[in-house]
């Protein structure tokens, strides 16, 4: 992934797909710490820890991770305080519900406005806890407690999140929302749809992309950026 142009390697020890089972703190730490340490021996690339548990955040950063990526938006007890003490950048993602039940019946008044309110509240909580505002990354959480219509609205209106003047991360690669559009249940068949979604997100202000296909996505974004850079 580094050779293909990845700037960050995201390591997680607990699946967050719909219906996924919980993993204990001890098991999650065992799964990620050795991997992070091994990556750190091979390269200086930034490693992010994908977790919602403060204990895992602490262990992962001590092992060499330098960014916390939390699908739960640092809402677990102690998460804000741990990240403030660690003094590392954080990615705050929006999720309605929890992974096991989030797709049961997600409801919003207005998906974009509701997520903007969530971000306002979480940014304040982060800053109040001692996390620097400039260390916060926002992720609207495509597919996390959202219907296909919610996801489409979110992508169409992604530029509205630029009001926060913070980096915006999106995870659209191979998502089930693309499978529904394509009527294809095989994630590996969603490369071209993933690239289209990434380019659309880029034109609407996305800065960071969590992907499976690094080089293909990077090539698509380079073309997008070249065109957008022409005066």
C-alpha positions as YAML, in Angstrom:
chain: A
units: angstrom
residues:
- id: 1
  name: UNK
  ca: [0.00, 0.00, 0.00]
- id: 2
  name: UNK
  ca: [2.87, 2.36, 0.75]
- id: 3
  name: UNK
  ca: [4.47, 1.60, -2.59]
- id: 4
  name: UNK
  ca: [1.16, 2.40, -4.28]
- id: 5
  name: UNK
  ca: [1.00, 5.80, -2.60]
- id: 6
  name: UNK
  ca: [-0.85, 5.34, 0.70]
- id: 7
  name: UNK
  ca: [-0.14, 8.09, 3.23]
- id: 8
  name: UNK
  ca: [-1.81, 6.34, 6.18]
- id: 9
  name: UNK
  ca: [-2.19, 2.66, 7.07]
- id: 10
  name: UNK
  ca: [-5.36, 2.06, 9.10]
- id: 11
  name: UNK
  ca: [-5.18, -0.87, 11.52]
- id: 12
  name: UNK
  ca: [-8.23, -2.27, 13.29]
- id: 13
  name: UNK
  ca: [-8.86, -5.36, 15.41]
- id: 14
  name: UNK
  ca: [-12.66, -5.31, 15.53]
- id: 15
  name: UNK
  ca: [-14.99, -5.39, 12.55]
- id: 16
  name: UNK
  ca: [-17.53, -2.57, 12.31]
- id: 17
  name: UNK
  ca: [-19.61, -4.06, 9.53]
- id: 18
  name: UNK
  ca: [-23.37, -4.36, 10.20]
- id: 19
  name: UNK
  ca: [-24.08, -7.25, 12.57]
- id: 20
  name: UNK
  ca: [-20.45, -7.64, 13.64]
- id: 21
  name: UNK
  ca: [-19.80, -9.21, 17.04]
- id: 22
  name: UNK
  ca: [-18.01, -7.36, 19.82]
- id: 23
  name: UNK
  ca: [-14.36, -8.08, 20.56]
- id: 24
  name: UNK
  ca: [-12.94, -7.90, 24.09]
- id: 25
  name: UNK
  ca: [-10.42, -5.21, 24.98]
- id: 26
  name: UNK
  ca: [-7.71, -7.81, 25.54]
- id: 27
  name: UNK
  ca: [-8.28, -9.57, 22.22]
- id: 28
  name: UNK
  ca: [-8.39, -6.30, 20.31]
- id: 29
  name: UNK
  ca: [-5.12, -5.13, 21.83]
- id: 30
  name: UNK
  ca: [-3.47, -8.46, 20.97]
- id: 31
  name: UNK
  ca: [-4.67, -8.19, 17.38]
- id: 32
  name: UNK
  ca: [-3.41, -4.67, 16.70]
- id: 33
  name: UNK
  ca: [-0.30, -4.02, 18.79]
- id: 34
  name: UNK
  ca: [1.98, -6.56, 17.12]
- id: 35
  name: UNK
  ca: [0.80, -5.46, 13.67]
- id: 36
  name: UNK
  ca: [1.44, -1.79, 14.40]
- id: 37
  name: UNK
  ca: [4.86, -2.55, 15.86]
- id: 38
  name: UNK
  ca: [5.77, -4.63, 12.78]
- id: 39
  name: UNK
  ca: [4.65, -1.86, 10.41]
- id: 40
  name: UNK
  ca: [6.64, 0.67, 12.39]
- id: 41
  name: UNK
  ca: [9.79, -1.46, 11.99]
- id: 42
  name: UNK
  ca: [9.34, -1.49, 8.21]
- id: 43
  name: UNK
  ca: [8.30, 2.08, 7.43]
- id: 44
  name: UNK
  ca: [7.72, 5.55, 8.87]
- id: 45
  name: UNK
  ca: [4.28, 5.80, 7.28]
- id: 46
  name: UNK
  ca: [1.55, 7.19, 9.52]
- id: 47
  name: UNK
  ca: [-0.41, 4.40, 11.22]
- id: 48
  name: UNK
  ca: [-3.94, 5.02, 12.48]
- id: 49
  name: UNK
  ca: [-5.70, 2.85, 15.02]
- id: 50
  name: UNK
  ca: [-9.32, 2.07, 14.16]
- id: 51
  name: UNK
  ca: [-10.96, 1.56, 17.55]
- id: 52
  name: UNK
  ca: [-13.57, 2.95, 19.93]
- id: 53
  name: UNK
  ca: [-11.94, 1.65, 23.12]
- id: 54
  name: UNK
  ca: [-9.69, 4.01, 25.14]
- id: 55
  name: UNK
  ca: [-7.51, 1.12, 26.33]
- id: 56
  name: UNK
  ca: [-6.82, 0.08, 22.72]
- id: 57
  name: UNK
  ca: [-6.11, 3.68, 21.71]
- id: 58
  name: UNK
  ca: [-3.48, 3.94, 24.44]
- id: 59
  name: UNK
  ca: [-1.84, 0.60, 23.64]
- id: 60
  name: UNK
  ca: [-1.82, 1.30, 19.89]
- id: 61
  name: UNK
  ca: [-0.25, 4.76, 20.18]
- id: 62
  name: UNK
  ca: [2.38, 3.36, 22.56]
- id: 63
  name: UNK
  ca: [3.11, 0.74, 19.88]
- id: 64
  name: UNK
  ca: [3.62, 3.40, 17.19]
- id: 65
  name: UNK
  ca: [0.23, 4.57, 15.93]
- id: 66
  name: UNK
  ca: [-0.05, 8.34, 15.52]
- id: 67
  name: UNK
  ca: [-3.74, 8.87, 14.73]
- id: 68
  name: UNK
  ca: [-6.95, 7.63, 16.38]
- id: 69
  name: UNK
  ca: [-9.80, 6.74, 14.02]
- id: 70
  name: UNK
  ca: [-13.02, 6.18, 15.99]
- id: 71
  name: UNK
  ca: [-16.28, 5.16, 14.32]
- id: 72
  name: UNK
  ca: [-18.03, 6.00, 17.59]
- id: 73
  name: UNK
  ca: [-16.87, 9.61, 17.56]
- id: 74
  name: UNK
  ca: [-14.91, 9.37, 20.85]
- id: 75
  name: UNK
  ca: [-18.14, 8.83, 22.80]
- id: 76
  name: UNK
  ca: [-16.93, 5.91, 24.93]
- id: 77
  name: UNK
  ca: [-16.17, 6.80, 28.53]
- id: 78
  name: UNK
  ca: [-12.58, 7.97, 28.79]
- id: 79
  name: UNK
  ca: [-11.92, 8.22, 25.04]
- id: 80
  name: UNK
  ca: [-11.72, 12.02, 24.93]
- id: 81
  name: UNK
  ca: [-9.41, 12.17, 27.91]
- id: 82
  name: UNK
  ca: [-7.08, 9.46, 26.57]
- id: 83
  name: UNK
  ca: [-6.76, 11.17, 23.18]
- id: 84
  name: UNK
  ca: [-6.14, 14.53, 24.83]
- id: 85
  name: UNK
  ca: [-3.36, 13.00, 26.95]
- id: 86
  name: UNK
  ca: [-1.86, 11.21, 23.94]
- id: 87
  name: UNK
  ca: [-1.90, 14.48, 21.95]
- id: 88
  name: UNK
  ca: [-2.49, 12.76, 18.59]
- id: 89
  name: UNK
  ca: [-4.85, 13.70, 15.75]
- id: 90
  name: UNK
  ca: [-8.32, 12.14, 15.94]
- id: 91
  name: UNK
  ca: [-10.87, 11.20, 13.31]
- id: 92
  name: UNK
  ca: [-14.41, 11.67, 14.63]
- id: 93
  name: UNK
  ca: [-16.95, 9.66, 12.65]
- id: 94
  name: UNK
  ca: [-20.72, 9.86, 12.74]
- id: 95
  name: UNK
  ca: [-22.63, 6.65, 13.36]
- id: 96
  name: UNK
  ca: [-26.28, 6.27, 14.28]
- id: 97
  name: UNK
  ca: [-26.66, 3.34, 16.68]
- id: 98
  name: UNK
  ca: [-23.97, 0.68, 16.93]
- id: 99
  name: UNK
  ca: [-22.49, -1.74, 14.36]
- id: 100
  name: UNK
  ca: [-24.68, -4.68, 15.35]
- id: 101
  name: UNK
  ca: [-27.96, -2.79, 14.89]
- id: 102
  name: UNK
  ca: [-27.15, 0.39, 12.98]
- id: 103
  name: UNK
  ca: [-28.85, -0.65, 9.74]
- id: 104
  name: UNK
  ca: [-32.09, -1.85, 11.38]
- id: 105
  name: UNK
  ca: [-34.12, 1.32, 10.79]
- id: 106
  name: UNK
  ca: [-32.02, 4.52, 10.55]
- id: 107
  name: UNK
  ca: [-34.13, 7.68, 10.67]
- id: 108
  name: UNK
  ca: [-33.13, 11.35, 10.32]
- id: 109
  name: UNK
  ca: [-34.94, 14.65, 10.15]
- id: 110
  name: UNK
  ca: [-32.36, 15.73, 7.56]
- id: 111
  name: UNK
  ca: [-29.31, 13.50, 7.32]
- id: 112
  name: UNK
  ca: [-26.83, 16.29, 6.50]
- id: 113
  name: UNK
  ca: [-28.18, 18.78, 9.02]
- id: 114
  name: UNK
  ca: [-28.34, 16.12, 11.73]
- id: 115
  name: UNK
  ca: [-24.71, 15.13, 11.13]
- id: 116
  name: UNK
  ca: [-23.63, 18.77, 11.13]
- id: 117
  name: UNK
  ca: [-25.22, 19.17, 14.57]
- id: 118
  name: UNK
  ca: [-23.44, 16.01, 15.72]
- id: 119
  name: UNK
  ca: [-20.10, 17.38, 14.52]
- id: 120
  name: UNK
  ca: [-20.69, 20.71, 16.27]
- id: 121
  name: UNK
  ca: [-21.30, 18.88, 19.54]
- id: 122
  name: UNK
  ca: [-18.35, 16.50, 19.16]
- id: 123
  name: UNK
  ca: [-15.92, 19.26, 18.17]
- id: 124
  name: UNK
  ca: [-16.92, 21.19, 21.30]
- id: 125
  name: UNK
  ca: [-16.53, 18.06, 23.46]
- id: 126
  name: UNK
  ca: [-13.09, 17.39, 21.96]
- id: 127
  name: UNK
  ca: [-11.90, 20.95, 22.53]
- id: 128
  name: UNK
  ca: [-13.33, 21.04, 26.06]
- id: 129
  name: UNK
  ca: [-11.37, 17.85, 26.84]
- id: 130
  name: UNK
  ca: [-8.12, 19.41, 25.65]
- id: 131
  name: UNK
  ca: [-7.90, 18.09, 22.08]
- id: 132
  name: UNK
  ca: [-6.66, 20.78, 19.71]
- id: 133
  name: UNK
  ca: [-9.25, 21.79, 17.13]
- id: 134
  name: UNK
  ca: [-6.66, 21.61, 14.37]
- id: 135
  name: UNK
  ca: [-6.07, 17.95, 15.31]
- id: 136
  name: UNK
  ca: [-9.65, 16.91, 14.45]
- id: 137
  name: UNK
  ca: [-10.67, 15.12, 11.25]
- id: 138
  name: UNK
  ca: [-14.36, 14.63, 10.43]
- id: 139
  name: UNK
  ca: [-15.92, 11.54, 8.82]
- id: 140
  name: UNK
  ca: [-19.68, 11.60, 8.00]
- id: 141
  name: UNK
  ca: [-19.78, 7.80, 8.20]
- id: 142
  name: UNK
  ca: [-21.11, 6.52, 4.89]
- id: 143
  name: UNK
  ca: [-23.00, 3.28, 5.53]
- id: 144
  name: UNK
  ca: [-23.01, 3.60, 9.31]
- id: 145
  name: UNK
  ca: [-26.66, 3.80, 10.30]
- id: 146
  name: UNK
  ca: [-27.80, 5.16, 6.95]
- id: 147
  name: UNK
  ca: [-30.04, 3.96, 4.14]
- id: 148
  name: UNK
  ca: [-29.05, 4.17, 0.48]
- id: 149
  name: UNK
  ca: [-31.04, 7.40, 0.17]
- id: 150
  name: UNK
  ca: [-29.26, 8.86, 3.20]
- id: 151
  name: UNK
  ca: [-25.87, 7.95, 1.69]
- id: 152
  name: UNK
  ca: [-26.74, 9.48, -1.67]
- id: 153
  name: UNK
  ca: [-27.92, 12.70, -0.02]
- id: 154
  name: UNK
  ca: [-24.74, 12.75, 2.03]
- id: 155
  name: UNK
  ca: [-22.51, 12.43, -1.01]
- id: 156
  name: UNK
  ca: [-24.50, 14.97, -3.01]
- id: 157
  name: UNK
  ca: [-24.28, 17.57, -0.23]
- id: 158
  name: UNK
  ca: [-20.82, 16.68, 1.09]
- id: 159
  name: UNK
  ca: [-19.55, 20.20, 0.44]
- id: 160
  name: UNK
  ca: [-21.78, 21.50, 3.24]
- id: 161
  name: UNK
  ca: [-19.34, 20.08, 5.80]
- id: 162
  name: UNK
  ca: [-16.69, 22.56, 4.67]
- id: 163
  name: UNK
  ca: [-18.28, 25.03, 7.09]
- id: 164
  name: UNK
  ca: [-16.17, 23.42, 9.84]
- id: 165
  name: UNK
  ca: [-12.90, 24.16, 8.02]
- id: 166
  name: UNK
  ca: [-11.52, 20.78, 9.10]
- id: 167
  name: UNK
  ca: [-10.17, 17.86, 7.03]
- id: 168
  name: UNK
  ca: [-12.93, 15.58, 5.77]
- id: 169
  name: UNK
  ca: [-12.40, 11.82, 5.51]
- id: 170
  name: UNK
  ca: [-14.71, 9.55, 3.52]
- id: 171
  name: UNK
  ca: [-14.95, 5.77, 3.37]
- id: 172
  name: UNK
  ca: [-16.84, 4.83, 0.21]
- id: 173
  name: UNK
  ca: [-14.66, 2.05, -1.16]
- id: 174
  name: UNK
  ca: [-16.64, -1.12, -2.02]
- id: 175
  name: UNK
  ca: [-19.49, -0.05, 0.29]
- id: 176
  name: UNK
  ca: [-22.82, -1.86, 0.14]
- id: 177
  name: UNK
  ca: [-24.47, 1.39, -1.03]
- id: 178
  name: UNK
  ca: [-22.54, 0.95, -4.28]
- id: 179
  name: UNK
  ca: [-23.58, -2.69, -4.46]
- id: 180
  name: UNK
  ca: [-27.22, -1.62, -4.21]
- id: 181
  name: UNK
  ca: [-26.78, 0.86, -7.05]
- id: 182
  name: UNK
  ca: [-25.07, -1.78, -9.18]
- id: 183
  name: UNK
  ca: [-27.28, -4.63, -8.01]
- id: 184
  name: UNK
  ca: [-24.10, -6.57, -7.23]
- id: 185
  name: UNK
  ca: [-23.50, -8.35, -3.92]
- id: 186
  name: UNK
  ca: [-19.78, -8.99, -4.54]
- id: 187
  name: UNK
  ca: [-17.63, -6.24, -2.96]
- id: 188
  name: UNK
  ca: [-14.67, -6.95, -5.26]
- id: 189
  name: UNK
  ca: [-16.85, -6.01, -8.26]
- id: 190
  name: UNK
  ca: [-17.29, -2.43, -7.04]
- id: 191
  name: UNK
  ca: [-13.93, -0.92, -8.04]
- id: 192
  name: UNK
  ca: [-15.22, 1.33, -10.81]
- id: 193
  name: UNK
  ca: [-18.15, 2.50, -8.71]
- id: 194
  name: UNK
  ca: [-15.74, 3.18, -5.83]
- id: 195
  name: UNK
  ca: [-13.57, 5.33, -8.08]
- id: 196
  name: UNK
  ca: [-16.57, 7.31, -9.30]
- id: 197
  name: UNK
  ca: [-17.68, 7.90, -5.72]
- id: 198
  name: UNK
  ca: [-14.18, 8.98, -4.68]
- id: 199
  name: UNK
  ca: [-13.95, 11.51, -7.50]
- id: 200
  name: UNK
  ca: [-17.39, 12.89, -6.66]
- id: 201
  name: UNK
  ca: [-16.39, 13.19, -3.01]
- id: 202
  name: UNK
  ca: [-13.15, 14.95, -3.99]
- id: 203
  name: UNK
  ca: [-15.02, 17.55, -6.04]
- id: 204
  name: UNK
  ca: [-17.17, 18.18, -2.96]
- id: 205
  name: UNK
  ca: [-14.30, 18.79, -0.59]
- id: 206
  name: UNK
  ca: [-13.12, 15.42, 0.73]
- id: 207
  name: UNK
  ca: [-9.46, 15.42, 1.76]
- id: 208
  name: UNK
  ca: [-8.81, 11.87, 2.98]
- id: 209
  name: UNK
  ca: [-9.99, 8.58, 1.50]
- id: 210
  name: UNK
  ca: [-10.14, 5.21, 3.21]
- id: 211
  name: UNK
  ca: [-9.81, 2.73, 0.35]
- id: 212
  name: UNK
  ca: [-9.02, -0.85, -0.63]
- id: 213
  name: UNK
  ca: [-7.55, -0.07, -4.07]
- id: 214
  name: UNK
  ca: [-4.82, 2.48, -3.39]
- id: 215
  name: UNK
  ca: [-3.19, 3.06, -6.79]
- id: 216
  name: UNK
  ca: [-6.45, 3.06, -8.77]
- id: 217
  name: UNK
  ca: [-8.01, 5.58, -6.41]
- id: 218
  name: UNK
  ca: [-4.90, 7.76, -6.32]
- id: 219
  name: UNK
  ca: [-4.73, 7.83, -10.14]
- id: 220
  name: UNK
  ca: [-8.38, 8.87, -10.35]
- id: 221
  name: UNK
  ca: [-7.90, 11.60, -7.76]
- id: 222
  name: UNK
  ca: [-4.79, 12.91, -9.52]
- id: 223
  name: UNK
  ca: [-6.81, 13.44, -12.70]
- id: 224
  name: UNK
  ca: [-9.57, 15.09, -10.69]
- id: 225
  name: UNK
  ca: [-7.13, 17.43, -8.94]
- id: 226
  name: UNK
  ca: [-5.35, 18.30, -12.20]
- id: 227
  name: UNK
  ca: [-8.60, 19.36, -13.82]
- id: 228
  name: UNK
  ca: [-9.74, 21.29, -10.74]
- id: 229
  name: UNK
  ca: [-6.36, 23.05, -10.65]
- id: 230
  name: UNK
  ca: [-6.62, 24.47, -14.17]
- id: 231
  name: UNK
  ca: [-7.35, 28.20, -14.20]
...
